[in-house]
Structures are given as C-alpha cells and as structure tokens.
Amino acid sequence: MPKVQLTQKKRCDTLIILLWLFVLLLSPPTQAQFFSLQTDLPAALATRTSMDVRLADFDEDGDLDAVLANEFQANGILCNDGRVNFTYFDARPFINEAKDSEDVAIADFNGDGHLDLIFCSEDNITLGEREVHEYYLGDGSGAFFPSAYSFPDSEANAVLTADIDGDGFPDVLFGNNGPTTLLLNDGTGEFTQNTTRIPIRNRTTQDILLADLTGDGTPELIEGNENGNVYYLNDGFGFFTEVTESRWPNLPNIETRKVIAGDIDNDDDLDLLLCNVGFLPGKVPQNRLLLNAGDGTFTDVTDSQLPFDNLHSVDAVFLDYDRDGDQDLLIANVFGGAILAYENNGAGIFQEQTRAVFGDIYIRDALGIVAGDLNGDGLQDIYVCDRDTPQSSDSDLLFLARVVNNTQNPETFANWRCYPNPVRDTFYIEGPAGSHLQFHLYNQQGQLLGTGQLETQGANQLWQGQWPAALPAGTYQLSVEGWTTIIVKN
C-alpha cells in the first residue's frame, strides 16, 4: 500500500468525511448492539503498524489465534487462551525481521501437520533488498522457524494459497506490481514457478481472490488492481483464461484494494464487493457491489443496493452479524473514515447501521478486518488491525459478538432461561407467555437449520421443546419470540 499521509492527500475531501461522521454520530440506534469492545489486547503487538490480520489455531489448543503482518516492524502472533485473553507470543524468527509486510498466507505447506506462514513484502525490493518475502514453518506450539526455501523476489501487496493444480498440496500466488506469480508446491514446502497457467498481465495488484464464481467446484481468480481489475476463468484443471470483457461490468475509474465474495441475495452463488480508494488522481473511491447471475457473469448494482460513500476502503468482511439468515457487511476504512456496518435486508440491499451495531463510532487506520469465533460461544467476533503512525496512538480493536435477546426491549426477557443446557432430546423455555410458540435453531453463521413447536407446561410460563432429530451435536443459536440464546446439543 502506498505510504500516503492524510495531510499530503489533496484529493481526500476532508469536509465530506467530517460531515459523514457528523451524520453517523447523530443517527439514533434502531436496533440492539451486536458487538462489545474489548480493551485488553497486548500493547506489544496491538499498537504496531499492522497491515493485515488473519486467524488460525497456531498452537493447536482448539481456539483461534491471530497473526499480524506489520509494516517495517516485526510480524507477530497473538495466542488466545480460548477466553480471548491474548498473549504476545515471542516468535523469535520474526524479531530479526522488519520488512514491509503487507499480507500473510496460512497453510501446512510442508505436510507435517502444522500450520506455516508466508508474509509478502512490497517496498523492500525497491530498496534494493533480496529475499524479501518471509517464509516460516510452524511446529504446532505457536513457534515458527525460517524455511530454507526462498520465494522469488517481487513487489507484492497480496499473497494467497490454494491447491491450483489439484495435486493436494497448497500452492502460492503473489499479487504484484507486475504479473501475478504462481508457485506450485512439490509437497515438501518447496515451490516451482509456473508461467503457463495464468496469463501474463502487467497490473499494480493490491489483492487477489480465488472463489468458485461459476458453481463448477473450481475457483476463479480475480485481481483487485489500482489500474483495472482482471477476471480469470478456471477451466477446471487450474488453467485460467481472462474473461474480463465478457463477464465483468463496465465500472467507473476505480482503484481497488480488496475483493471479497459472499452470497448477498441467498441465490446460492457468490457475489462480490470491491473495496476502493481514491489515492490516485481521478479515481472514484465509491465501493462497488457486483451481483452474480449464477454463471460467473456480474452486474454492477451499487447505485441501487449499496450506500453512497466517499471514503477510502481497504478491507471488508461479509458475515451475518444480526443472525437473520443473510450476509451483512463490515467495512474497514483509512484516513479518517469510520469502520462501517451495513445491514442486509435479505435481498442484497444494504443500509448503514454502524452506531447501532457497534454502540459507537470507531475511527482507525483500519488496514485489516477479520471475523471468527474467538471465545467459543458459536458467534462471529471481529478483530480490526490498525496501522499505528507517529500522529496516532490508536490500537487494534477486538469486538466480541453479543447474544442479543430482543431488538426492541431487552429488559422484557431478563428472566427468560433455557434448560437443560447442554440438551439431549427435551428442553424447556421458562418465561414467555402466549400460545402456539415456535422455536428456531440457527448455526453460527445465522443460517436457519430447524424449527419446532413449543408445548405449554403449566400456567403458560413454561414451555417444552423437542430437539429436531436431524440436527447433530454441536453449538446452536436458539430463538423464541425475538429472544436468542446459545444452546449446546450433546
């Protein structure tokens, strides 16, 4: 990412940003707060110049840890104890490096059963350095050691891993200032560069996405570029053909920093969001929402389905934060823009609900945002990494998802409870009054999995339910009349 300071950016309309923040602050909450801010992240790592964040279980203790790619500082690991008490893991190989890390890829590259890491670097090669990308092998304890293999040097902003050639081994792609680099894994964690599977296009790539956009079971490739996005179709065997002109809509002059995929309209195909900025002259920063026709052909529906913005968006995540069965959207912005929450109405039309969802307005140089269940309650939590600067002492943000009892009046449900929990076959709901009540069971992504009838027991304050036989053991969200709780099936 270019090293641009806000004061140097005459193109950044500061007045528009301030007016928008004013509107956000005045907007009254219209629904229950879905996230609560945690404030006890280790300062040793949570106040660095972080460019991206990923979640995975590096120490193999059954919970999600975090890895941060830092700009001209040592990268690092935050180890989770399962209760979101994070410890800065002193991974010694990282201490000796201070490269311009932009992105990180995670996989078991050498086949030993433990997760490994690849950090890509942008500016080190322009400074005349060599062996600029960092490659570490994990031992399963949270510790990492430098690999003997060195990746070809490039000026990269993105790194991604997937099995491109179908041999069962994770391969690696670097999104560069220049052609995308594809390296095929031999199964031992060493790689051979391949130049025949992806057409050579010279672009300034900021992100790369692999996702099955045609529904044939193999992933397509999209380059999110500063100078024109490129769309490649997979032939099913890991060879790609450019189809930008035939399957990509005509878009304004945009500078894309992130491409994410999600099914926004529940039609069983993946749609796309392009996160855009206006760092270069003439670029339109409005994010773009692209709807998939099902065959991998896209239509731009931004004007009718996505709120207007003039911010600089560099990352985003689709997730069902309100657990109503559709994909909502969180967007990370830089240079004075707030972290935004957009609610999906179920048809892929989004409405801004930031203050209601987070309970406040949070402004960070938010280069990365990621969702995952960090405390084991079955709900998706949020980690936002901040690029700390000399002008700012802000830290990363950790938001834990809240179990929302009622969107209008939570006090009404203060004495409701469900037991036994964990449940085997029969469970009871104590508290509601009424008749013919139903219960609904959702997974942690908010997808409805089962519905059943509650039978009244006694004076209409105790209800009995039977667990649906088709639903296996696991963690679910149980909802009755707007009241929601976590229930575990044994």
VOGUTI-378571 format. One record per residue (C-alpha): residue number from 1; x, y, z. Coordinates in steps of 0.001 Angstrom, whole numbers. Example, Ala and Ser with C-alpha at 12.3 -4.5 7.8 and 13.67 -1.06 7.14 Angstrom:
BEGIN
SITE   num      east     north        up
SITE     1     12300     -4500      7800
SITE     2     13670     -1060      7140
***
This chain:
BEGIN
SITE   num      east     north        up
SITE     1         0         0         0
SITE     2      1427      3442      -874
SITE     3      2804      5324      2097
SITE     4       386      8262      1928
SITE     5      -256     10628      4808
SITE     6     -3667     12295      5095
SITE     7     -2118     15791      5082
SITE     8      -469     15039      1741
SITE     9     -3704     13957        59
SITE    10     -5340     16971     -1531
SITE    11     -7735     14585     -3210
SITE    12     -9153     13441       112
SITE    13    -12210     15580       749
SITE    14    -11851     16050      4497
SITE    15    -15036     18084      4720
SITE    16    -17130     15249      3277
SITE    17    -15642     12789      5773
SITE    18    -16348     15115      8692
SITE    19    -19923     15681      7529
SITE    20    -20489     11956      7222
SITE    21    -19098     11314     10705
SITE    22    -21429     14027     11995
SITE    23    -24389     12222     10430
SITE    24    -23260      8900     11913
SITE    25    -22980     10378     15382
SITE    26    -26444     11928     15192
SITE    27    -28105      8799     13853
SITE    28    -30117      7156     16658
SITE    29    -29692      3417     17210
SITE    30    -32513      1465     15566
SITE    31    -31652     -1996     16853
SITE    32    -29738     -3800     19553
SITE    33    -25964     -3520     19769
SITE    34    -24412     -6677     18312
SITE    35    -20757     -6194     19386
SITE    36    -18980     -5086     22561
SITE    37    -15463     -3648     22567
SITE    38    -12706     -5459     24495
SITE    39     -9773     -3357     25686
SITE    40     -7122     -5758     26978
SITE    41     -5080     -6593     23864
SITE    42     -1309     -6765     24463
SITE    43       163     -3360     23687
SITE    44      3369     -5014     22460
SITE    45      1621     -6110     19289
SITE    46     -1726     -4333     19158
SITE    47      -134      -883     18698
SITE    48      2064     -1602     15691
SITE    49      1861      -592     12042
SITE    50      -331     -3540     11138
SITE    51     -1306     -4032      7501
SITE    52     -3340     -7232      7778
SITE    53     -4611     -9827     10240
SITE    54     -5567    -13493      9907
SITE    55     -6981    -16041     12378
SITE    56     -5928    -19678     12809
SITE    57     -5073    -22147     15583
SITE    58     -1280    -21867     15578
SITE    59      -650    -23508     18970
SITE    60     -3174    -26313     18332
SITE    61     -5137    -25816     21552
SITE    62     -8538    -25679     19869
SITE    63     -9092    -21919     19628
SITE    64     -8290    -19189     17123
SITE    65     -5097    -17166     17447
SITE    66     -4159    -14082     15401
SITE    67     -1200    -13294     13163
SITE    68      -395     -9709     12207
SITE    69      1576     -8563      9166
SITE    70      3354     -5343     10137
SITE    71      4869     -2598      8031
SITE    72      8643     -2269      8611
SITE    73      8259     -3887     12028
SITE    74      8496     -7465     13215
SITE    75      5387     -9507     12457
SITE    76      3810    -11299     15392
SITE    77      1415    -13842     16861
SITE    78     -1300    -13273     19468
SITE    79     -2022    -16561     21236
SITE    80     -5569    -16993     22527
SITE    81     -6363    -18983     25686
SITE    82     -9893    -19651     24413
SITE    83    -11374    -16863     26541
SITE    84     -9937    -14021     24425
SITE    85     -7058    -13461     26800
SITE    86     -4303    -12879     24246
SITE    87      -587    -13283     24867
SITE    88      2051    -11833     22585
SITE    89      3988    -14940     21542
SITE    90      7696    -14206     21284
SITE    91      8190    -15944     17942
SITE    92     11893    -15327     17626
SITE    93     12359    -15517     13847
SITE    94     10014    -12556     13465
SITE    95     12092    -10437     15835
SITE    96     15015    -10323     13421
SITE    97     12948     -9062     10501
SITE    98     11383     -5667      9881
SITE    99     10217     -5894      6301
SITE   100      7383     -4068      4593
SITE   101      4918     -6889      5212
SITE   102      1555     -6372      3513
SITE   103      -276     -9704      3680
SITE   104        58    -13218      5108
SITE   105      -917    -16677      3834
SITE   106     -1524    -19656      6128
SITE   107     -1374    -23376      5280
SITE   108       525    -26570      6056
SITE   109      2973    -26110      3202
SITE   110      5459    -28874      4091
SITE   111      2918    -31552      5012
SITE   112      3979    -32092      8626
SITE   113       519    -31385     10062
SITE   114      1325    -27908     11404
SITE   115       410    -24505     10005
SITE   116      3095    -22444      8282
SITE   117      3234    -18753      7305
SITE   118      4215    -16677      4281
SITE   119      4451    -12882      4563
SITE   120      4707    -10872      1356
SITE   121      6685     -7637      1147
SITE   122      6050     -4599     -1034
SITE   123      8796     -1986      -774
SITE   124     11857     -3991       256
SITE   125     12714     -4913     -3326
SITE   126     12530     -1265     -4403
SITE   127     15069      -551     -1644
SITE   128     17498     -2950     -3312
SITE   129     16994     -5846      -906
SITE   130     16782     -9529     -1816
SITE   131     14829    -12490      -377
SITE   132     12152    -10030       609
SITE   133      9265    -12436      1308
SITE   134      9283    -14214      4683
SITE   135      8522    -17956      4884
SITE   136      8229    -19717      8253
SITE   137      7476    -23314      9211
SITE   138      5379    -23930     12331
SITE   139      5934    -26643     14930
SITE   140      2377    -26653     16357
SITE   141      3272    -24824     19564
SITE   142      2857    -21338     18132
SITE   143      6555    -21071     17315
SITE   144      7889    -20652     13777
SITE   145     11268    -21197     12153
SITE   146     12672    -19840      8879
SITE   147     12368    -22154      5902
SITE   148     15444    -22891      3828
SITE   149     13417    -22166       699
SITE   150     13266    -18577      -602
SITE   151     10485    -17303     -2837
SITE   152     11297    -15320     -5975
SITE   153     11514    -11621     -5205
SITE   154      8680     -9314     -6225
SITE   155      6959     -6112     -5175
SITE   156      3877     -7751     -3668
SITE   157       811     -6469     -1857
SITE   158     -1067     -9771     -1708
SITE   159      -281    -13430     -1079
SITE   160     -2794    -16270     -1299
SITE   161     -2679    -20040     -1005
SITE   162     -4821    -22691     -2707
SITE   163     -4357    -26021     -4481
SITE   164     -4241    -24745     -8055
SITE   165     -3073    -27883     -9889
SITE   166     -5191    -30383     -7949
SITE   167     -2365    -32472     -6508
SITE   168     -3478    -31985     -2900
SITE   169      -711    -29544     -1951
SITE   170     -1246    -25835     -1180
SITE   171       259    -23637     -3880
SITE   172      1019    -19913     -3570
SITE   173       127    -16806     -5567
SITE   174      1702    -13369     -5144
SITE   175      -200    -10296     -6357
SITE   176      2495     -7930     -7594
SITE   177      3331     -4664     -9227
SITE   178      3557     -6644    -12451
SITE   179      2280    -10116    -13373
SITE   180       802    -12352    -10693
SITE   181      3298    -15021     -9605
SITE   182      2122    -18645     -9322
SITE   183      4305    -21146     -7464
SITE   184      3410    -24845     -7377
SITE   185      4159    -26836     -4228
SITE   186      6027    -30138     -4581
SITE   187      4513    -31409     -1316
SITE   188      7586    -30732       803
SITE   189      7095    -26982      1092
SITE   190      9335    -26080     -1835
SITE   191      7938    -24457     -4950
SITE   192      8401    -24165     -8705
SITE   193      7314    -21034    -10532
SITE   194      4731    -21648    -13263
SITE   195      4097    -19185    -16100
SITE   196      1635    -21171    -18246
SITE   197     -1476    -21363    -16058
SITE   198     -2230    -17646    -15595
SITE   199     -1987    -15152    -18488
SITE   200       716    -12543    -18031
SITE   201      -837     -9138    -17376
SITE   202      1080     -6142    -16057
SITE   203     -1030     -4521    -13379
SITE   204      -445     -2994     -9961
SITE   205     -2249     -5635     -7924
SITE   206     -3410     -4908     -4388
SITE   207     -5470     -8047     -3742
SITE   208     -6187    -11447     -5257
SITE   209     -9281    -13569     -4735
SITE   210     -9874    -17227     -5517
SITE   211    -13546    -18239     -5319
SITE   212    -15915    -20531     -7191
SITE   213    -17916    -17937     -9106
SITE   214    -19389    -20266    -11747
SITE   215    -20582    -23084     -9478
SITE   216    -18452    -25791    -11107
SITE   217    -16451    -26583     -7973
SITE   218    -13198    -24919     -9061
SITE   219    -12129    -21374     -8145
SITE   220    -11920    -18396    -10452
SITE   221     -9221    -15751     -9989
SITE   222     -9774    -12014     -9620
SITE   223     -7025     -9421     -9373
SITE   224     -8012     -6280     -7488
SITE   225     -5813     -3668     -9141
SITE   226     -5022        18     -8985
SITE   227     -5259       201    -12777
SITE   228     -8090     -2056    -13869
SITE   229     -9345     -5273    -12282
SITE   230     -8821     -8551    -14135
SITE   231    -11097    -11620    -14062
SITE   232     -9835    -15116    -14971
SITE   233    -11995    -18202    -15563
SITE   234    -10735    -21612    -14366
SITE   235    -11046    -24457    -16896
SITE   236    -11465    -26956    -14057
SITE   237     -7840    -28069    -14172
SITE   238     -6126    -24956    -12835
SITE   239     -5550    -23157    -16141
SITE   240     -7001    -19657    -16342
SITE   241     -8389    -17569    -19211
SITE   242     -9133    -13864    -18963
SITE   243    -12868    -13093    -19284
SITE   244    -12920     -9501    -18039
SITE   245    -14536     -8070    -21172
SITE   246    -17281    -10700    -21414
SITE   247    -18224    -11297    -17758
SITE   248    -17229     -8116    -15908
SITE   249    -19385     -4961    -15880
SITE   250    -18224     -1571    -17087
SITE   251    -17184       263    -13935
SITE   252    -16063      3810    -13130
SITE   253    -12353      4594    -12896
SITE   254    -11683      2765     -9620
SITE   255     -8635      1814     -7568
SITE   256     -9439     -1484     -5837
SITE   257     -7720     -2559     -2622
SITE   258     -9757     -5630     -1619
SITE   259    -12128     -8082     -3296
SITE   260    -14430    -10212     -1127
SITE   261    -17095    -12762     -2042
SITE   262    -20406    -13622      -385
SITE   263    -23934    -14642     -1320
SITE   264    -25773    -11407      -601
SITE   265    -29161    -12374     -2072
SITE   266    -29381    -16040      -982
SITE   267    -29487    -17424     -4528
SITE   268    -26651    -19918     -3947
SITE   269    -23932    -18122     -5893
SITE   270    -21149    -15793     -4805
SITE   271    -21475    -12057     -5326
SITE   272    -18610     -9569     -4946
SITE   273    -17701     -6381     -3116
SITE   274    -14837     -4231     -4410
SITE   275    -13256     -2047     -1711
SITE   276    -11963      1101     -3388
SITE   277     -9851      4137     -2525
SITE   278     -9066      7462     -4177
SITE   279     -5325      7704     -3668
SITE   280     -4518      8200     -7361
SITE   281     -5750     11204     -9393
SITE   282     -9160     10724    -10955
SITE   283    -10047      7544     -9068
SITE   284    -13597      7121     -7723
SITE   285    -13496      5805     -4119
SITE   286    -17094      4515     -4020
SITE   287    -17133       786     -3254
SITE   288    -18824     -1395     -5867
SITE   289    -21312     -4229     -5322
SITE   290    -21445     -6829     -8110
SITE   291    -24283     -9346     -8441
SITE   292    -23590    -12811     -9874
SITE   293    -26015    -14170    -12476
SITE   294    -25044    -17690    -11387
SITE   295    -22651    -18416    -14242
SITE   296    -19944    -16006    -13119
SITE   297    -21268    -13029    -15080
SITE   298    -21585     -9896    -12942
SITE   299    -23826     -6824    -12902
SITE   300    -22987     -3636    -11019
SITE   301    -25842     -2958     -8551
SITE   302    -24014      -362     -6461
SITE   303    -26354      2556     -7114
SITE   304    -29483       665     -6047
SITE   305    -28171     -1668     -3327
SITE   306    -25146      -111     -1577
SITE   307    -24990      3173       383
SITE   308    -23031      6042     -1125
SITE   309    -19601      6667       380
SITE   310    -16606      8844      -380
SITE   311    -14215      7078      1993
SITE   312    -11099      5001      1372
SITE   313    -11980      1338      1985
SITE   314     -9167     -1211      2144
SITE   315    -10805     -4309      3625
SITE   316    -14223     -5768      4411
SITE   317    -15919     -8924      5610
SITE   318    -19305    -10481      4929
SITE   319    -20979    -12035      7988
SITE   320    -24469    -12386      9398
SITE   321    -23950    -10220     12479
SITE   322    -27677     -9916     13255
SITE   323    -28269    -13678     12771
SITE   324    -31268    -13242     10471
SITE   325    -30035    -15557      7730
SITE   326    -28380    -13131      5301
SITE   327    -24896    -11725      4813
SITE   328    -24325     -8295      6353
SITE   329    -21181     -6265      5737
SITE   330    -18429     -4627      7798
SITE   331    -16027     -2262      6018
SITE   332    -12607     -1050      7203
SITE   333    -11534      2450      6135
SITE   334     -8408      4588      6414
SITE   335     -7517      8297      6554
SITE   336    -10300      9394      8896
SITE   337    -13072      7036      7829
SITE   338    -15055      5061     10400
SITE   339    -15430      1286     10488
SITE   340    -18854       831      8895
SITE   341    -21635     -1703      9419
SITE   342    -24147     -2321      6627
SITE   343    -27269     -4382      7309
SITE   344    -28637     -6648      4562
SITE   345    -32431     -6641      4141
SITE   346    -32349    -10220      2836
SITE   347    -32461     -9260      -834
SITE   348    -28925     -7901     -1017
SITE   349    -29868     -4278      -348
SITE   350    -27715     -2695      2362
SITE   351    -28439        50      4877
SITE   352    -25839      1735      7091
SITE   353    -26310       804     10793
SITE   354    -22843      1485     12228
SITE   355    -23667      3176     15508
SITE   356    -26436       740     16337
SITE   357    -24300     -2326     15627
SITE   358    -21124     -1239     17451
SITE   359    -22658      1113     20021
SITE   360    -20261      3883     18986
SITE   361    -18251      5223     16043
SITE   362    -14701      3855     15788
SITE   363    -12107      5572     13614
SITE   364     -8858      3777     12883
SITE   365     -6330      3482     10095
SITE   366     -8001       101      9699
SITE   367     -5969     -1844      7145
SITE   368     -7412     -5248      8065
SITE   369    -10622     -6743      9432
SITE   370    -11384    -10407     10078
SITE   371    -14235    -12410     11641
SITE   372    -14009    -15599     13703
SITE   373    -15288    -17234     16894
SITE   374    -12590    -16198     19365
SITE   375    -14273    -17212     22639
SITE   376    -16014    -20447     21669
SITE   377    -19600    -19236     22036
SITE   378    -20534    -20007     18442
SITE   379    -20759    -16337     17400
SITE   380    -18508    -14457     14987
SITE   381    -16245    -11914     16702
SITE   382    -14289     -9151     14945
SITE   383    -10605     -8179     15008
SITE   384     -9576     -4893     13375
SITE   385     -5879     -4150     12925
SITE   386     -4697      -545     12989
SITE   387     -1690       957     11241
SITE   388      -213      2980     14075
SITE   389      1530      6174     12963
SITE   390      3553      8904     14695
SITE   391       411     11043     14563
SITE   392     -1718      8398     16295
SITE   393     -1506      6157     19343
SITE   394     -4595      4116     18479
SITE   395     -4545       354     18985
SITE   396     -6172     -2614     17317
SITE   397     -9833     -3268     18092
SITE   398    -11396     -6511     19306
SITE   399    -15192     -6756     19229
SITE   400    -16969     -9725     20797
SITE   401    -20359    -10679     19416
SITE   402    -23191    -10280     21885
SITE   403    -26163    -12587     22342
SITE   404    -28990    -10185     21617
SITE   405    -32191    -11042     23441
SITE   406    -34561     -8574     21842
SITE   407    -34105     -5806     19317
SITE   408    -36727     -3529     20871
SITE   409    -36797     -4071     24648
SITE   410    -34150     -6419     26106
SITE   411    -35443     -5927     29663
SITE   412    -38616     -7809     28733
SITE   413    -36563    -11002     28500
SITE   414    -34292    -10557     31523
SITE   415    -35712    -13606     33367
SITE   416    -36045    -15981     30440
SITE   417    -33933    -19123     30518
SITE   418    -33443    -22419     28726
SITE   419    -32617    -25717     30444
SITE   420    -31065    -28220     30483
SITE   421    -28156    -26806     28522
SITE   422    -26432    -28862     27085
SITE   423    -29549    -30666     25910
SITE   424    -30121    -34258     24802
SITE   425    -33665    -34525     23424
SITE   426    -36064    -32429     25528
SITE   427    -35518    -28845     26679
SITE   428    -37603    -26227     28464
SITE   429    -38043    -22487     27984
SITE   430    -39108    -20595     31096
SITE   431    -40512    -17086     30872
SITE   432    -42704    -16491     27818
SITE   433    -46436    -16024     27910
SITE   434    -48676    -16676     24941
SITE   435    -49853    -19554     22814
SITE   436    -48606    -21608     19873
SITE   437    -44980    -20558     20282
SITE   438    -42293    -21799     17895
SITE   439    -38548    -22120     18344
SITE   440    -35889    -21625     15663
SITE   441    -32370    -23062     15587
SITE   442    -29514    -21390     13686
SITE   443    -25858    -22207     13102
SITE   444    -23099    -19737     13982
SITE   445    -23363    -18116     10538
SITE   446    -27037    -17334     11176
SITE   447    -28464    -19925      8783
SITE   448    -31802    -21382      9867
SITE   449    -31401    -25136     10420
SITE   450    -34541    -26219     12235
SITE   451    -37927    -25114     13567
SITE   452    -40221    -26718     16116
SITE   453    -43364    -26183     18134
SITE   454    -43217    -25433     21869
SITE   455    -45826    -27118     24070
SITE   456    -47077    -25226     27105
SITE   457    -46423    -26712     30548
SITE   458    -48458    -25329     33446
SITE   459    -49515    -21685     33561
SITE   460    -48260    -20620     30146
SITE   461    -44867    -19635     31583
SITE   462    -43032    -22920     30946
SITE   463    -42678    -24466     27517
SITE   464    -41319    -27809     26353
SITE   465    -39488    -28415     23096
SITE   466    -38095    -31498     21348
SITE   467    -34731    -31317     19628
SITE   468    -35039    -31929     15848
SITE   469    -33744    -35427     15151
SITE   470    -31949    -34282     12004
SITE   471    -29651    -31841     13832
SITE   472    -26425    -33386     15189
SITE   473    -24436    -32486     18295
SITE   474    -22964    -29008     18231
SITE   475    -23431    -25371     19228
SITE   476    -26533    -23536     18008
SITE   477    -28461    -20304     18460
SITE   478    -31969    -20870     19846
SITE   479    -34528    -18144     19169
SITE   480    -38065    -17771     20579
SITE   481    -40208    -14668     20029
SITE   482    -37125    -12483     19479
SITE   483    -35207    -13923     22450
SITE   484    -31934    -15608     21485
SITE   485    -29523    -17763     23457
SITE   486    -26716    -20226     22801
SITE   487    -27668    -23889     23223
SITE   488    -25396    -26924     23025
SITE   489    -26631    -30316     21804
SITE   490    -24878    -33387     23250
***
